[in-house]
Amino acid sequence: MASLIEDYALIGDTHSAALVSRDGSIDWLCLPRFDSPACFSALLGDEDAGRWRIAPVDPVESVVRRYRGDTLVLETDMATATGTVRITDAMLPRAGAHTVLRLVEGLSGTVRMRSEARLRFDYGSIVPWVRRRDEHTVTAIAGPDAVTLRTTAPMESHDLATFAEFEVAAGQAVPFSLSWYPSHQPTPPPPAVRQMIAETEAWWTDWMAGCTYDGLYQSAVRRSLITLKALTFAPTGGIVAAVTTSLPEHIGGVRNWDYRYCWLRDATITLLALLDAGFTSEALAWREWLLRAVGGDPSRVQIMYGVAGERRLPEYEVPWLPGYEASAPVRVGNAAVDQFQLDVYGEVLDALHVARMATEVDGRDDSWGLQTKLMDFLETGWRKPDEGIWEVRGPRRHFTHSKVMAWVAADRAVKGIVESGLPGLVDRWAALRDEIHREVCEQGFDETRGTFTQYYGSTELDAALLYMPLVGFLPATDPRVVGTVAAIERELLEDGFVNRYPTAEDGAVDGLPAGEGAFLACTFWLADNYALSGRVREAQDLFERLLALRNDVGLLAEEYDPRLGRMTGNFPQAFSHVPLVNTARTLTDALGGTPRSRIDRAYPPGHFFG
């Protein structure tokens, strides 16, 4: 059985990533890309679905984990009755490496250790052909995939697994490595494990040296920024939403989705958080990825793409995996790729606008051409119903948040012309901006209840409405926003955390059975609204409650189930770590006497509020 979601730590090389449990088991690993079929899938099944565990043979009395400074080098100290060992796990961000590095070191006494590697390709469905090169090297091959497992300890294979048993005393070290390579190519040379771990530490330290964040909650923000960087695919600049598929939003339920792709929404908010912390090279790389990915008819822009810009991401079920804690089905691919989500146009135009200012790109290039084409489509496309930010699998509707983000698209396009001198239909787009704003305030607002609603004509609420002041649609002090916050507090708060929207057994809105955890991003947005409206003490208290949900190495999943007291959803989740960074900055400003949202920080005073 897999560990609790919050018991996993992340290692990665900006190509792929692995999840390492507190008991020393790598239960999830996809090579060579984030979205490749997993070779360790115990996270969604059991050990027979593939895992690699290194741990003491005798009972473990305590476990202490940490990342080594501002890096993605993980250290796990395990104490037994006979001594203490440290397992260091890392993946070096280097093109062509695709190697998991594991170093076992004795800290005190002598500890008997055991390594158990159960390699299973294609999400646990394929037992590879394993060959023993010598007592220290084995290779495993299945179709196009091959891996080589090496260690200085003697290994043997039986029961469809490879084992190594050894002792490590204080001052001794035993290295392990697992390298992926195309099966038609020669076996890669043995890696120098200790040296490569040191290079990994240096790589992350050098990258974090570019961080300009100088506000409160430094440790939490810096760990979140490292996590977001780990979700970037270095060869193309794409940014994945999470490294996992099918971790359930409701334990035992069917809300299990594949998040190993590049959502335009998630990628843009990740980009903006990195930009706000001084990381501009990521903005340029993502901009180029975007231009490649969305090239073509702007009316057919997808909400997500593969890490290299792939458009076809067919969704299918993996019936041989029972799912995390029997949360089935396990899905690969994501059928939401075919949805129309109006809000992504606003996210993209906002991100490109901020990136242009932050990176001193003059805009007279293909990116502005793309933006004008997107605006051409939005002049009529904004009137269409859509599936909305939450990717409902019910009927399309005129979601209020979607229309707000269409306003954002028009607003940022106008700013590109007015502030940067770019060519465009400024009067027409300004009129469009005003028209959208009026319609949202008329049709998306319930005068009787004093709140904006989930969609036009609805009486339901939606936590995405909290985004309005964060993108500049209305100030947080506007009575309509204040009323919306009050309604969300009454109807969507559960044990102090915000649910996305009411779910129902009939699936009237989202087409799915009821039940899910509280969505962490929404709770961060509520804290932002508190801070921006002057409720700073409440904002800080709520933010610190959210920080307390992070696991021992500072990571967050997508959701939190307050009834179970557990994380739920895919992990680690960009859509949780981005608002953590943004809210920390907002609180820093608010506690300094000048509450500002990300939009306030990005634009000069006096920017447009409809």
C-alpha positions as CSV (number, residue, x, y, z in Angstrom):
1,M,0.0,0.0,0.0
2,A,1.3,3.5,-0.9
3,S,2.1,6.0,1.8
4,L,0.0,9.0,2.6
5,I,0.3,11.6,-0.1
6,E,1.9,14.0,2.3
7,D,4.6,11.5,3.2
8,Y,6.3,11.9,-0.2
9,A,9.2,14.1,-1.1
10,L,10.1,15.3,-4.6
11,I,13.4,14.9,-6.5
12,G,13.7,15.8,-10.2
13,D,16.0,16.9,-13.0
14,T,13.7,19.4,-14.9
15,H,12.9,16.6,-17.3
16,S,11.1,14.2,-15.0
17,A,10.6,13.6,-11.3
18,A,10.3,10.9,-8.6
19,L,8.4,10.7,-5.4
20,V,10.3,9.3,-2.4
21,S,8.4,8.1,0.7
22,R,9.4,8.5,4.3
23,D,10.3,4.8,4.4
24,G,12.9,5.2,1.6
25,S,10.7,3.9,-1.3
26,I,10.6,5.5,-4.7
27,D,6.9,4.8,-5.5
28,W,6.5,7.0,-8.6
29,L,9.0,7.6,-11.4
30,C,8.4,8.4,-15.1
31,L,11.4,8.4,-17.4
32,P,12.6,10.1,-19.5
33,R,9.8,12.8,-19.3
34,F,7.2,13.8,-16.8
35,D,4.5,12.2,-19.0
36,S,6.3,9.1,-19.9
37,P,4.8,5.7,-18.8
38,A,5.9,5.1,-15.2
39,C,8.5,2.5,-14.3
40,F,7.6,2.7,-10.6
41,S,3.9,2.9,-10.1
42,A,3.4,1.6,-6.5
43,L,1.8,5.0,-5.7
44,L,-1.2,3.8,-7.6
45,G,-1.1,0.1,-6.7
46,D,1.3,-2.0,-4.6
47,E,4.9,-3.1,-4.8
48,D,4.2,-5.3,-7.8
49,A,3.4,-2.2,-9.8
50,G,7.1,-1.2,-9.3
51,R,9.1,0.5,-6.6
52,W,12.6,0.9,-5.4
53,R,13.0,0.9,-1.6
54,I,16.3,1.3,0.3
55,A,15.8,1.0,4.1
56,P,17.2,-0.7,7.2
57,V,16.4,-4.3,7.7
58,D,15.6,-3.8,11.4
59,P,12.7,-1.7,12.6
60,V,13.1,2.0,12.1
61,E,12.7,4.0,15.3
62,S,12.7,7.5,13.8
63,V,12.8,9.3,10.5
64,V,14.0,12.9,9.9
65,R,14.0,14.4,6.4
66,R,15.2,17.7,4.9
67,Y,16.3,19.2,1.7
68,R,19.9,20.2,1.6
69,G,19.6,24.0,1.7
70,D,17.9,25.7,-1.2
71,T,18.1,22.5,-3.4
72,L,16.2,19.5,-4.5
73,V,18.8,17.2,-2.8
74,L,16.8,15.1,-0.3
75,E,18.3,13.7,2.9
76,T,16.5,11.1,5.0
77,D,18.0,10.0,8.3
78,M,16.7,6.7,9.7
79,A,17.6,5.6,13.2
80,T,17.4,1.9,14.4
81,A,18.4,0.2,17.6
82,T,21.9,-0.4,16.1
83,G,22.7,2.9,14.5
84,T,21.6,5.7,12.2
85,V,22.0,6.0,8.4
86,R,21.4,8.8,5.9
87,I,19.9,8.2,2.4
88,T,20.6,11.1,0.0
89,D,18.4,11.2,-3.1
90,A,18.8,13.4,-6.1
91,M,18.5,13.8,-9.9
92,L,21.0,16.0,-11.7
93,P,19.4,18.6,-14.0
94,R,21.5,17.8,-17.0
95,A,20.5,17.0,-20.6
96,G,20.8,13.3,-21.2
97,A,21.4,12.2,-17.6
98,H,18.0,10.7,-16.6
99,T,19.6,9.2,-13.5
100,V,18.3,8.7,-10.0
101,L,21.2,9.0,-7.5
102,R,21.0,7.4,-4.1
103,L,23.8,7.4,-1.5
104,V,23.6,5.4,1.8
105,E,25.9,6.8,4.5
106,G,26.5,5.5,8.0
107,L,26.1,8.2,10.7
108,S,26.5,6.1,13.8
109,G,26.8,2.5,14.8
110,T,26.3,-0.2,12.2
111,V,23.0,-0.7,10.3
112,R,22.0,-3.6,8.1
113,M,20.4,-2.3,4.9
114,R,18.4,-3.7,2.1
115,S,17.7,-2.4,-1.4
116,E,14.7,-3.9,-3.3
117,A,14.1,-2.7,-6.9
118,R,11.0,-3.9,-8.7
119,L,11.1,-2.5,-12.1
120,R,7.9,-2.5,-14.1
121,F,7.5,-0.5,-17.3
122,D,4.3,1.0,-18.7
123,Y,2.6,1.7,-15.4
124,G,3.3,-1.7,-13.9
125,S,2.0,-3.8,-16.8
126,I,5.4,-5.0,-18.2
127,V,8.0,-7.0,-16.3
128,P,11.2,-6.2,-18.1
129,W,13.9,-8.6,-19.2
130,V,16.6,-8.3,-16.5
131,R,20.2,-9.2,-17.2
132,R,22.9,-9.3,-14.6
133,R,26.1,-7.8,-16.1
134,D,28.1,-8.6,-12.9
135,E,27.3,-8.6,-9.2
136,H,27.2,-4.8,-9.1
137,T,25.2,-4.1,-12.4
138,V,21.9,-5.2,-13.8
139,T,20.0,-3.9,-16.8
140,A,16.3,-4.1,-17.4
141,I,14.8,-3.8,-20.9
142,A,11.3,-3.7,-22.3
143,G,10.6,-2.4,-25.8
144,P,12.1,1.1,-26.2
145,D,13.0,1.5,-22.6
146,A,16.1,0.4,-20.7
147,V,17.5,1.1,-17.3
148,T,20.8,0.2,-15.6
149,L,21.0,-0.3,-11.8
150,R,24.4,0.0,-10.3
151,T,25.8,-0.2,-6.8
152,T,29.0,-1.2,-5.0
153,A,27.0,-3.7,-2.9
154,P,26.5,-7.2,-4.4
155,M,23.1,-7.7,-6.0
156,E,21.0,-10.7,-6.8
157,S,17.7,-11.1,-8.7
158,H,14.8,-13.4,-7.8
159,D,11.0,-13.2,-7.4
160,L,10.9,-10.6,-10.3
161,A,13.0,-8.1,-8.2
162,T,16.6,-7.2,-7.7
163,F,18.0,-7.1,-4.1
164,A,21.1,-6.0,-2.3
165,E,21.8,-6.6,1.4
166,F,24.7,-4.9,3.1
167,E,25.9,-3.3,6.2
168,V,27.0,0.3,6.6
169,A,29.0,1.6,9.6
170,A,29.6,5.1,10.7
171,G,31.8,6.8,8.0
172,Q,31.0,4.3,5.3
173,A,29.0,5.0,2.1
174,V,27.3,2.8,-0.5
175,P,26.3,4.5,-3.8
176,F,23.3,3.5,-6.0
177,S,22.3,4.8,-9.4
178,L,19.4,4.0,-11.8
179,S,20.0,5.4,-15.3
180,W,17.4,5.4,-18.2
181,Y,18.4,5.1,-21.8
182,P,16.8,4.1,-25.1
183,S,17.1,0.3,-25.4
184,H,18.7,0.4,-28.8
185,Q,21.6,2.5,-27.6
186,P,24.7,1.4,-25.6
187,T,24.6,1.3,-21.8
188,P,25.7,4.7,-20.4
189,P,28.9,4.8,-18.4
190,P,28.7,4.4,-14.6
191,P,27.9,7.7,-12.9
192,A,30.0,9.1,-10.1
193,V,27.2,9.3,-7.6
194,R,28.8,11.4,-4.9
195,Q,30.1,13.9,-7.5
196,M,26.8,14.1,-9.3
197,I,25.0,14.8,-6.0
198,A,27.4,17.6,-5.3
199,E,26.8,18.9,-8.9
200,T,23.0,18.8,-8.3
201,E,23.4,20.7,-5.1
202,A,25.5,23.3,-6.9
203,W,23.0,23.6,-9.8
204,W,20.1,24.4,-7.5
205,T,22.1,26.7,-5.3
206,D,23.2,28.7,-8.4
207,W,19.7,28.8,-9.7
208,M,18.3,30.1,-6.4
209,A,21.0,32.8,-6.3
210,G,18.8,34.6,-8.8
211,C,15.9,34.9,-6.4
212,T,15.0,38.5,-5.6
213,Y,12.2,37.7,-3.2
214,D,12.8,39.8,0.0
215,G,9.5,39.5,1.8
216,L,8.2,37.5,4.7
217,Y,8.0,33.7,5.0
218,Q,11.3,33.3,3.2
219,S,11.7,29.6,3.8
220,A,8.2,28.7,2.5
221,V,8.4,30.9,-0.5
222,R,11.9,29.7,-1.5
223,R,10.8,26.0,-1.2
224,S,7.8,26.7,-3.3
225,L,9.8,28.5,-6.0
226,I,12.2,25.5,-6.1
227,T,9.2,23.2,-6.5
228,L,7.8,25.3,-9.3
229,K,11.1,25.2,-11.1
230,A,11.2,21.4,-10.7
231,L,7.9,21.3,-12.6
232,T,9.5,22.9,-15.7
233,F,10.5,20.8,-18.7
234,A,14.0,22.2,-19.5
235,P,14.2,21.2,-23.2
236,T,11.1,23.1,-24.2
237,G,10.2,25.6,-21.4
238,G,6.9,23.8,-20.8
239,I,5.6,23.8,-17.2
240,V,3.5,20.8,-15.9
241,A,0.7,21.2,-13.3
242,A,2.0,18.2,-11.2
243,V,4.2,15.2,-11.6
244,T,1.5,12.6,-10.9
245,T,-1.7,11.2,-12.4
246,S,-4.8,10.0,-10.7
247,L,-4.1,11.0,-7.1
248,P,-7.7,11.4,-5.9
249,E,-9.5,14.6,-5.1
250,H,-11.8,12.4,-2.9
251,I,-10.3,9.2,-1.4
252,G,-12.1,6.3,-3.0
253,G,-13.8,8.4,-5.6
254,V,-13.5,8.9,-9.3
255,R,-12.2,12.5,-9.4
256,N,-8.8,11.2,-10.5
257,W,-7.0,13.1,-13.4
258,D,-3.7,13.1,-15.1
259,Y,-1.9,16.4,-14.4
260,R,1.5,15.7,-16.1
261,Y,0.8,18.2,-18.9
262,C,1.1,21.9,-19.5
263,W,-2.1,23.7,-18.8
264,L,-1.9,27.3,-20.2
265,R,-3.6,28.5,-17.0
266,D,-1.3,26.7,-14.5
267,A,1.8,27.5,-16.6
268,T,1.0,31.2,-16.8
269,I,0.4,31.6,-13.1
270,T,3.6,29.6,-12.4
271,L,5.5,31.9,-14.8
272,L,4.2,35.0,-13.1
273,A,5.2,33.7,-9.6
274,L,8.7,33.0,-10.9
275,L,8.9,36.4,-12.7
276,D,7.8,38.1,-9.5
277,A,10.8,36.5,-7.8
278,G,13.3,37.6,-10.4
279,F,13.5,34.5,-12.7
280,T,13.2,36.0,-16.2
281,S,14.9,33.2,-18.2
282,E,11.9,31.0,-17.5
283,A,9.6,33.6,-18.9
284,L,11.5,33.7,-22.2
285,A,11.6,29.9,-22.5
286,W,7.9,29.6,-21.7
287,R,7.1,32.3,-24.2
288,E,8.8,30.4,-26.9
289,W,7.1,27.2,-25.9
290,L,3.8,28.9,-26.0
291,L,4.4,30.3,-29.5
292,R,5.3,26.9,-30.8
293,A,2.4,25.1,-29.0
294,V,-0.5,27.3,-29.9
295,G,0.6,28.2,-33.5
296,G,-2.4,28.0,-35.8
297,D,-6.0,29.0,-35.6
298,P,-6.6,31.1,-32.4
299,S,-10.1,29.8,-32.1
300,R,-8.6,26.3,-31.6
301,V,-6.2,27.2,-28.9
302,Q,-6.2,24.3,-26.4
303,I,-6.3,24.6,-22.7
304,M,-3.4,22.2,-22.3
305,Y,-0.5,20.6,-24.3
306,G,2.2,18.0,-23.8
307,V,5.5,19.1,-22.4
308,A,6.9,19.6,-26.0
309,G,3.6,21.1,-27.2
310,E,1.8,17.9,-28.2
311,R,-1.9,18.5,-29.0
312,R,-3.3,15.0,-28.8
313,L,-3.5,13.8,-25.2
314,P,-6.2,11.1,-25.4
315,E,-7.6,9.9,-22.1
316,Y,-7.7,6.3,-21.3
317,E,-8.0,4.1,-18.2
318,V,-5.4,1.8,-16.8
319,P,-7.5,-1.1,-15.4
320,W,-4.6,-3.2,-14.0
321,L,-3.8,-0.5,-11.4
322,P,-6.3,-0.4,-8.5
323,G,-5.7,3.3,-7.8
324,Y,-4.4,5.2,-4.8
325,E,-6.4,3.6,-1.8
326,A,-8.8,2.0,-4.4
327,S,-9.6,5.4,-6.0
328,A,-10.4,4.2,-9.5
329,P,-10.1,4.6,-12.3
330,V,-6.5,5.4,-12.9
331,R,-6.3,7.7,-16.0
332,V,-3.6,8.5,-18.5
333,G,-4.1,11.5,-20.7
334,N,-6.8,14.1,-20.1
335,A,-10.0,14.5,-22.0
336,A,-10.3,18.1,-20.8
337,V,-7.8,18.8,-23.7
338,D,-10.9,19.2,-25.9
339,Q,-12.7,21.6,-23.7
340,F,-13.3,25.3,-24.3
341,Q,-12.2,27.3,-21.3
342,L,-12.5,31.0,-22.0
343,D,-10.4,32.0,-19.0
344,V,-7.1,30.7,-20.5
345,Y,-7.1,33.6,-23.0
346,G,-7.0,36.1,-20.1
347,E,-4.3,34.1,-18.3
348,V,-2.1,34.0,-21.5
349,L,-2.5,37.6,-22.4
350,D,-1.8,38.7,-18.8
351,A,1.3,36.5,-18.6
352,L,2.7,37.7,-21.9
353,H,2.1,41.3,-21.0
354,V,3.9,41.0,-17.6
355,A,6.7,38.9,-19.2
356,R,7.2,41.6,-21.8
357,M,7.7,44.3,-19.1
358,A,9.8,42.1,-16.9
359,T,12.2,40.9,-19.6
360,E,12.4,44.1,-21.7
361,V,11.1,42.3,-24.8
362,D,9.7,45.1,-27.0
363,G,6.7,43.0,-28.1
364,R,7.3,43.7,-31.8
365,D,7.6,40.0,-32.5
366,D,5.5,36.9,-32.9
367,S,4.2,37.1,-29.3
368,W,2.3,40.3,-30.0
369,G,1.1,38.9,-33.3
370,L,-0.3,35.9,-31.3
371,Q,-2.0,38.2,-28.8
372,T,-3.7,40.2,-31.5
373,K,-5.0,37.0,-33.2
374,L,-6.3,35.9,-29.8
375,M,-8.1,39.2,-29.4
376,D,-9.6,38.9,-32.9
377,F,-11.2,35.6,-31.7
378,L,-12.3,37.0,-28.4
379,E,-14.2,39.8,-30.0
380,T,-17.0,37.3,-30.6
381,G,-15.6,34.2,-28.7
382,W,-16.1,35.7,-25.3
383,R,-19.9,35.4,-25.7
384,K,-19.7,31.6,-25.9
385,P,-20.4,29.4,-22.9
386,D,-17.5,27.2,-21.7
387,E,-16.5,24.5,-19.3
388,G,-14.8,27.0,-17.0
389,I,-11.7,27.0,-14.8
390,W,-12.7,23.8,-13.0
391,E,-13.1,21.8,-16.2
392,V,-16.6,20.6,-15.4
393,R,-17.8,17.6,-17.3
394,G,-21.3,18.9,-17.2
395,P,-23.0,21.3,-19.7
396,R,-21.2,24.4,-20.9
397,R,-22.3,27.6,-19.1
398,H,-21.6,31.3,-19.0
399,F,-19.3,31.1,-16.0
400,T,-18.7,34.4,-14.3
401,H,-15.0,33.8,-13.7
402,S,-14.5,33.0,-17.4
403,K,-16.0,36.3,-18.4
404,V,-13.8,38.1,-15.9
405,M,-10.8,36.6,-17.5
406,A,-12.0,37.6,-21.0
407,W,-12.1,41.1,-19.5
408,V,-8.5,40.6,-18.4
409,A,-7.5,39.6,-21.9
410,A,-9.0,42.8,-23.4
411,D,-7.5,44.9,-20.6
412,R,-4.0,43.6,-21.1
413,A,-4.3,44.0,-24.9
414,V,-5.2,47.7,-24.4
415,K,-2.3,48.1,-22.0
416,G,0.1,46.7,-24.6
417,I,-1.0,49.4,-27.0
418,V,-1.2,52.3,-24.5
419,E,1.8,51.5,-22.4
420,S,4.2,49.8,-24.8
421,G,3.2,51.5,-28.1
422,L,2.3,48.3,-29.9
423,P,0.0,48.4,-32.9
424,G,-3.7,47.4,-32.4
425,L,-7.3,48.3,-32.3
426,V,-7.2,50.3,-29.0
427,D,-10.6,51.9,-29.2
428,R,-12.4,48.7,-30.2
429,W,-10.7,46.6,-27.6
430,A,-11.2,49.3,-24.9
431,A,-14.9,49.3,-25.8
432,L,-14.9,45.5,-25.6
433,R,-13.3,45.6,-22.2
434,D,-16.0,48.0,-21.0
435,E,-18.8,45.9,-22.5
436,I,-17.6,42.7,-20.8
437,H,-17.2,44.5,-17.5
438,R,-20.8,45.8,-17.6
439,E,-22.2,42.5,-18.5
440,V,-20.4,40.6,-15.7
441,C,-21.6,43.2,-13.2
442,E,-25.2,42.9,-14.5
443,Q,-25.6,39.2,-15.3
444,G,-23.1,37.7,-13.0
445,F,-24.2,39.5,-9.8
446,D,-27.2,38.5,-7.6
447,E,-28.6,41.8,-6.3
448,T,-30.8,40.1,-3.8
449,R,-28.0,38.2,-2.1
450,G,-25.3,40.8,-2.8
451,T,-22.9,38.4,-4.3
452,F,-21.4,37.4,-7.7
453,T,-22.5,33.9,-8.7
454,Q,-21.0,30.9,-10.4
455,Y,-22.6,31.5,-13.8
456,Y,-25.1,33.8,-15.2
457,G,-28.6,33.2,-13.7
458,S,-27.2,30.9,-11.0
459,T,-27.7,31.1,-7.3
460,E,-24.6,29.0,-6.6
461,L,-21.2,30.3,-5.5
462,D,-17.8,29.6,-6.9
463,A,-14.5,30.3,-5.1
464,A,-13.0,31.4,-8.5
465,L,-14.9,34.6,-7.9
466,L,-12.2,35.4,-5.3
467,Y,-9.9,36.0,-8.2
468,M,-11.7,39.2,-9.3
469,P,-9.6,41.7,-7.2
470,L,-6.4,39.7,-7.8
471,V,-6.6,40.4,-11.6
472,G,-7.8,44.0,-11.2
473,F,-11.4,43.5,-12.2
474,L,-12.7,45.2,-9.1
475,P,-10.9,46.3,-5.9
476,A,-11.2,44.1,-2.9
477,T,-13.0,46.9,-1.0
478,D,-15.8,47.1,-3.6
479,P,-19.1,46.3,-1.8
480,R,-19.9,43.6,-4.5
481,V,-16.6,41.9,-3.8
482,V,-17.0,42.2,0.0
483,G,-20.5,40.7,-0.4
484,T,-19.1,37.8,-2.4
485,V,-16.4,37.1,0.2
486,A,-19.0,37.1,2.9
487,A,-21.2,34.6,0.9
488,I,-18.2,32.3,0.3
489,E,-17.4,32.4,4.0
490,R,-21.0,31.3,4.8
491,E,-21.4,28.7,2.1
492,L,-18.0,27.4,0.9
493,L,-15.9,27.4,4.0
494,E,-15.4,24.0,5.7
495,D,-13.4,23.9,8.9
496,G,-11.7,27.1,7.8
497,F,-10.8,26.0,4.2
498,V,-12.5,26.9,1.0
499,N,-14.3,24.4,-1.3
500,R,-14.3,25.3,-5.0
501,Y,-18.1,25.1,-5.4
502,P,-21.0,23.1,-4.1
503,T,-20.9,19.5,-5.5
504,A,-24.1,17.5,-5.8
505,E,-24.8,13.8,-6.2
506,D,-26.7,14.5,-9.4
507,G,-23.6,16.2,-10.9
508,A,-25.7,19.0,-12.2
509,V,-22.8,21.4,-12.6
510,D,-19.7,19.3,-13.0
511,G,-21.2,16.0,-14.2
512,L,-19.5,14.0,-11.4
513,P,-20.5,12.5,-8.0
514,A,-20.3,14.8,-5.0
515,G,-17.3,15.0,-2.7
516,E,-13.8,16.4,-2.8
517,G,-11.3,18.1,-0.5
518,A,-11.0,21.8,0.0
519,F,-9.0,23.4,-2.9
520,L,-5.9,25.0,-1.4
521,A,-5.6,27.7,-4.1
522,C,-9.0,29.0,-3.2
523,T,-8.1,29.4,0.4
524,F,-5.0,31.3,-0.5
525,W,-7.2,33.6,-2.6
526,L,-9.4,34.2,0.4
527,A,-6.4,35.2,2.4
528,D,-5.5,37.6,-0.4
529,N,-8.9,39.2,-0.3
530,Y,-8.7,39.6,3.4
531,A,-5.3,41.3,3.1
532,L,-6.4,43.6,0.3
533,S,-9.6,44.7,2.1
534,G,-7.8,45.5,5.3
535,R,-8.5,42.3,7.2
536,V,-4.8,41.8,7.6
537,R,-4.7,39.9,10.8
538,E,-7.3,37.4,9.5
539,A,-5.3,37.0,6.3
540,Q,-2.1,36.2,8.2
541,D,-3.9,33.7,10.5
542,L,-5.4,31.9,7.5
543,F,-2.1,31.9,5.6
544,E,-0.3,30.4,8.5
545,R,-3.0,27.7,8.8
546,L,-2.3,26.9,5.2
547,L,1.5,26.8,5.8
548,A,0.9,24.3,8.6
549,L,-0.6,21.9,6.0
550,R,2.7,21.5,4.2
551,N,4.5,18.3,4.8
552,D,7.9,18.0,6.5
553,V,9.8,19.1,3.4
554,G,7.5,22.0,2.5
555,L,5.3,20.4,-0.2
556,L,1.5,20.8,-0.9
557,A,-1.0,18.7,-2.9
558,E,-3.9,20.2,-4.7
559,E,-6.5,19.8,-2.0
560,Y,-6.9,19.1,1.7
561,D,-9.7,17.0,3.2
562,P,-10.4,18.6,6.6
563,R,-12.6,15.6,7.6
564,L,-9.8,13.2,7.2
565,G,-7.0,15.6,8.0
566,R,-5.1,14.6,4.9
567,M,-3.9,15.9,1.6
568,T,-5.7,14.9,-1.6
569,G,-5.2,15.4,-5.3
570,N,-2.1,15.4,-7.4
571,F,1.2,16.2,-5.9
572,P,3.1,18.4,-5.6
573,Q,0.7,20.9,-7.2
574,A,1.8,24.1,-9.0
575,F,-1.7,25.5,-8.4
576,S,-1.1,25.3,-4.6
577,H,2.5,26.6,-4.5
578,V,1.9,29.6,-6.8
579,P,-0.7,31.2,-4.6
580,L,1.5,30.5,-1.6
581,V,4.2,32.7,-3.2
582,N,1.7,35.4,-4.2
583,T,-0.1,35.5,-0.8
584,A,3.2,35.8,1.0
585,R,4.1,38.8,-1.1
586,T,0.6,40.3,-0.6
587,L,1.0,39.9,3.2
588,T,4.4,41.3,3.1
589,D,3.0,44.5,1.5
590,A,0.0,44.6,3.8
591,L,1.9,44.2,7.0
592,G,4.2,46.9,5.7
593,G,1.2,49.2,5.4
594,T,0.5,49.0,1.6
595,P,-1.5,46.0,0.7
596,R,-1.0,45.2,-3.0
597,S,-2.0,42.2,-5.2
598,R,0.2,40.8,-7.9
599,I,-1.5,43.0,-10.4
600,D,-0.9,46.1,-8.3
601,R,2.8,45.1,-8.2
602,A,3.0,44.6,-11.9
603,Y,1.3,47.8,-13.0
604,P,1.7,51.4,-12.0
605,P,-0.8,53.1,-9.6
606,G,-4.1,54.0,-11.1
607,H,-4.5,51.0,-13.4
608,F,-8.0,50.3,-14.7
609,F,-10.7,49.0,-12.4
610,G,-13.7,48.8,-14.8
